[in-house]
């Protein structure tokens, strides 16, 4: 299997700050510690979420797409099926009922995935942004590995949590080339942890895919930051961007790691994205914002934005509804 490419890292895109034990954001160390977490838990004003929503009946995706377009379908949360040039890619596969260390311990999803595993086509490549339970779900990954054995790309020291022998770990700015595309791991403003003692011991980030049909950006999970401008400066305008819009309240606590909808739109404008797809909302009650707030506030931000400029085509389709993007060229 080809190894990660160690080309010179573009300015602002890496490598990740690392002290030998812990990684840091480009903006600096964690803004919040245990005291801030405790303050949030004691002062929360959590919006009421439904316990369960009726499943969305989505038509199963095609087995392959090779018609010169990029087809993206949000399955739920940050899990997106990307289909292009005969290739099937899955981002942050999470199909389980609970995001947590055990089936009975964690945050319960209120909305079922648009597709069950049996409905998904064969998966060739998985992009894994970081190791939080709502993004790295070992149960879903194990099922995918048992069925398709896809190549899995992720950040440094994250592979230890992945039940697969086909894992390539990348630092920020490092690339892997296979399947006729180049995937580069890029910075995000976030953190990692799967337990109380491993905070930031594994690297988090997003991905830029350079393909014959255009550039695809998967932000993973991120707060606002200068990395969006650095990504645009190095790679050029994006053809399709997958950008998180939820889990942003309260701002004093969440802003370092989660964008609000207005910041997500600003990121799309900075990236000059031809089309952006909203992810990371409406599935898990992770913060204090209401289930319907992210798409509503994104619509308000779009309505008040200037009418000119790429980046304003920012969509919030129903789960499973495909977004089809015309090729823009590499």
C-alpha positions in Angstrom: 0.0 0.0 0.0 1.4 3.5 -0.8 2.6 5.3 2.2 1.8 8.9 3.3 3.6 11.5 1.2 6.1 13.7 3.1 6.1 16.6 0.7 7.0 20.1 2.0 4.1 21.3 4.1 2.4 24.5 2.9 2.4 27.5 5.2 -0.5 27.4 7.7 -1.3 23.8 7.0 1.0 21.9 9.4 2.7 20.1 10.8 0.5 19.8 13.9 2.1 21.3 17.1 3.2 18.3 19.3 5.1 18.3 22.6 5.9 14.6 22.5 2.6 13.6 24.3 -0.2 16.0 23.2 -1.2 17.8 20.0 -2.4 21.4 19.9 -4.4 23.6 17.6 -2.6 26.1 15.4 -4.2 28.8 17.5 -2.6 27.4 20.7 -3.4 25.1 23.6 -6.9 24.2 24.7 -9.1 27.1 25.6 -11.0 25.1 28.2 -10.1 22.7 30.9 -12.0 20.7 33.5 -13.2 23.8 35.4 -14.9 25.1 32.2 -16.5 21.8 31.6 -17.8 21.7 35.1 -19.1 25.3 34.8 -21.0 24.4 31.6 -22.5 21.3 33.1 -23.7 23.3 36.2 -25.1 26.2 34.2 -26.6 24.5 31.1 -29.8 25.8 29.5 -30.3 22.9 27.2 -32.9 23.2 24.5 -35.5 20.4 24.5 -34.9 17.7 21.8 -37.3 15.0 20.8 -36.4 11.6 22.1 -37.0 10.0 18.8 -38.0 11.1 15.3 -39.7 9.0 12.6 -37.1 7.5 10.2 -36.7 9.2 6.8 -37.4 6.9 3.9 -34.6 7.6 1.5 -34.1 5.7 -1.8 -30.9 3.6 -1.6 -27.9 5.1 -3.4 -26.6 3.7 -6.6 -23.9 1.1 -6.6 -21.4 3.4 -8.4 -21.5 6.9 -10.0 -19.3 7.6 -13.0 -21.2 10.2 -15.0 -18.8 13.2 -14.5 -20.6 14.5 -11.4 -20.0 14.4 -7.6 -22.9 12.9 -5.7 -23.1 13.5 -1.9 -25.7 12.2 0.5 -25.8 13.0 4.2 -26.5 9.8 6.1 -26.6 11.5 9.4 -24.4 13.7 11.7 -21.0 13.8 9.9 -21.5 10.6 7.9 -21.6 11.4 4.2 -21.5 9.1 1.2 -19.4 10.6 -1.6 -19.7 9.0 -5.0 -17.6 10.1 -8.0 -15.6 8.5 -10.8 -16.7 5.0 -9.8 -15.4 5.5 -6.3 -17.4 5.3 -3.0 -16.1 7.3 0.0 -17.6 7.5 3.5 -16.8 10.2 6.0 -16.8 9.5 9.7 -19.0 6.4 9.6 -21.4 6.4 12.5 -24.5 4.2 12.2 -24.9 3.2 15.8 -27.7 4.1 18.2 -25.4 5.6 20.8 -22.3 7.7 20.6 -20.3 6.5 23.5 -17.9 3.8 24.9 -20.7 1.3 25.4 -24.1 0.8 23.8 -25.9 1.9 26.9 -23.4 4.7 27.9 -23.4 7.8 25.7 -25.5 10.2 23.7 -28.5 8.6 22.0 -29.3 9.6 18.4 -32.8 11.0 17.8 -32.8 10.4 14.1 -31.9 7.1 12.4 -29.3 7.1 9.6 -30.7 7.6 6.1 -29.3 4.2 5.1 -28.5 1.1 6.9 -25.2 -0.7 6.2 -27.0 -3.1 4.0 -28.2 -0.2 1.8 -24.7 1.2 1.3 -22.7 0.3 -1.8 -19.2 -1.2 -1.4 -17.1 1.4 0.3 -13.5 1.9 -1.1 -12.2 4.7 1.2 -13.1 6.0 4.6 -12.1 9.5 5.8 -11.9 9.6 9.6 -11.5 13.1 11.0 -10.9 12.4 14.7 -11.6 9.9 17.5 -14.6 11.3 19.3 -17.4 8.7 19.7 -19.8 10.5 17.4 -17.2 10.4 14.6 -15.1 7.3 15.2 -17.6 4.5 15.9 -15.8 1.2 16.2 -19.0 -0.9 15.7 -19.7 0.7 12.4 -16.1 0.6 11.3 -15.8 -3.1 12.2 -18.9 -3.9 10.1 -17.5 -2.0 7.2 -14.1 -3.6 7.5 -15.8 -7.1 7.7 -17.8 -6.4 4.6 -15.6 -4.2 2.3 -12.2 -3.8 4.0 -11.9 -0.2 2.9 -8.7 1.9 3.1 -9.0 4.2 6.1 -7.3 7.6 6.3 -7.0 9.4 9.6 -4.8 11.5 11.8 -1.6 10.6 13.7 -2.1 8.2 16.6 -5.8 7.7 15.8 -5.3 4.3 14.1 -5.1 2.6 17.5 -8.8 3.0 17.9 -9.6 1.7 14.4 -10.4 -2.0 14.0 -8.7 -2.4 10.7 -5.3 -3.4 9.2 -5.7 -0.9 6.3 -5.1 2.4 8.1 -2.9 5.3 7.0 -2.2 7.9 9.6 -1.4 11.5 8.5 0.0 14.7 10.0 -1.5 18.0 8.9 -0.2 18.8 5.5 0.6 15.1 4.6 -1.1 13.4 1.7 -2.0 10.0 0.5 -2.5 9.2 -3.2 -4.6 6.3 -4.3 -7.8 5.6 -6.3 -6.9 8.4 -8.7 -7.1 11.1 -6.1 -4.8 12.8 -3.6 -6.1 13.2 0.0 -4.4 15.7 2.2 -5.0 15.9 6.0 -5.6 19.6 7.0 -5.9 21.4 10.3 -9.1 21.9 12.3 -9.7 23.8 15.5 -10.9 21.0 17.7 -9.5 18.3 20.1 -9.5 14.6 20.6 -10.4 12.2 23.5 -12.0 8.8 24.0 -11.5 8.7 27.8 -10.5 11.0 30.7 -6.8 10.6 30.3 -6.1 10.7 26.6 -7.1 14.3 25.7 -5.3 15.4 22.5 -3.1 12.3 22.4 -4.4 11.7 18.9 -4.6 14.2 16.0 -7.8 15.7 14.6 -8.3 17.4 11.3 -10.2 17.6 8.0 -9.4 16.4 4.4 -9.0 18.0 1.0 -9.5 15.6 -1.9 -8.0 16.6 -5.2 -9.8 14.7 -7.9 -10.3 14.9 -11.6 -13.8 16.4 -11.0 -12.7 19.0 -8.6 -11.7 19.6 -5.0 -13.7 18.2 -2.1 -13.3 19.5 1.5 -14.4 17.6 4.5 -14.1 19.8 7.6 -14.7 17.0 10.1 -15.4 19.0 13.3 -14.0 22.5 13.8 -14.2 25.9 15.3 -13.6 29.0 13.3 -10.0 29.8 12.5 -7.3 30.9 10.0 -7.0 27.4 8.6 -9.9 28.0 6.2 -8.0 30.8 4.5 -4.8 28.7 4.4 -6.7 25.8 2.8 -8.1 28.1 0.1 -4.8 29.8 -0.5 -3.0 26.5 -1.1 -5.6 24.4 -2.8 -7.8 27.0 -4.6 -11.6 27.2 -4.5 -13.5 24.1 -3.4 -16.0 22.3 -5.7 -17.8 20.8 -2.7 -17.4 21.4 1.0 -18.8 19.4 3.9 -19.1 21.9 6.8 -20.4 21.4 10.4 -23.1 23.8 11.5 -24.4 22.4 14.9 -23.5 21.8 18.5 -22.5 25.5 19.0 -24.3 26.7 22.2 -23.3 28.1 24.6 -20.8 30.2 22.6 -18.5 31.0 25.5 -17.8 27.2 25.8 -18.3 25.8 22.3 -16.8 28.5 20.0 -13.2 27.2 20.2 -14.3 23.8 18.8 -17.6 24.2 17.0 -18.7 26.9 14.5 -22.2 28.4 14.6 -24.1 28.7 11.3 -22.9 32.2 10.5 -19.3 31.1 11.0 -19.9 28.1 8.8 -21.2 30.3 6.1 -18.2 32.6 6.4 -15.9 29.5 6.1 -17.8 28.5 2.9 -17.3 32.0 1.5 -13.6 31.9 2.4 -13.2 28.6 0.7 -15.1 29.9 -2.3 -17.0 26.7 -2.3 -19.1 26.0 -5.4 -21.5 24.0 -3.2 -21.4 23.4 0.6 -23.3 20.7 2.4 -24.3 21.2 6.1 -23.2 18.4 8.4 -23.0 17.7 12.2 -26.6 18.8 13.1 -30.0 17.3 13.8 -28.8 13.9 15.0 -27.2 13.9 18.4 -28.1 16.4 21.2 -24.4 17.2 22.0 -24.8 20.9 23.1 -27.5 23.4 24.1 -28.8 24.5 20.7 -32.2 23.3 19.6 -32.5 20.6 17.0 -34.0 23.0 14.4 -31.8 26.0 15.2 -28.7 25.3 13.0 -30.6 25.1 9.6 -32.8 28.0 10.6 -29.9 30.2 11.5 -28.0 29.2 8.4 -31.0 30.2 6.3 -31.0 33.6 8.1 -27.3 34.1 7.5 -27.7 33.2 3.8 -30.6 35.7 3.5 -28.6 38.5 5.0 -25.3 37.7 3.1 -24.2 39.7 0.1 -25.6 38.3 -3.1 -22.3 38.0 -5.0 -19.5 35.5 -4.5 -18.9 31.7 -4.5 -19.8 30.1 -1.2 -23.4 31.1 -0.9 -24.8 27.8 -2.3 -25.0 26.2 1.2 -27.5 23.4 1.4 -29.3 21.5 4.2 -31.0 18.6 2.4 -33.1 15.9 4.0 -31.1 12.9 5.1 -30.4 10.7 2.1 -31.4 13.3 -0.4 -28.5 13.4 -2.9 -26.7 16.6 -3.7 -25.3 16.4 -7.2 -22.4 18.8 -8.1 -21.1 19.4 -11.6 -17.4 18.9 -12.1 -15.2 22.0 -11.9 -11.9 20.4 -12.8 -8.9 19.8 -10.6 
